[in-house]
């Protein structure tokens, strides 16, 4: 949020009085705008990443398992298996991360 620059204290006070009158007249909202949501902590973000990788891996496995028998040896099946393997490697890498504890903990 940018702050307005006033030439002097009288202009700033006049602007404040106008805002107060506008709020009382119902032209401006009474409550301040909501604060942006807090950023998740690094461990929580890491856990979310792990959950997303696991969910993606399961979705691709379900896709591969749902394929008909005549497509089990197709190029698509090979690509699906490679994708599953790569996601599993990424999941293993993420789960093996042991981040340092934060300051003051």
Buried (B, 14 or more C-beta within 10 A) or exposed (E): EEEEEEEEEEEEEEEEEEEEEEEEEEEEEEEEEEEEEEEEEEEEEBBEBBEEBBEBBEEBBEBBEEEEEEEEEEEEBEEBBEBBEEBBEBBEEBEEEEEEEEEEE
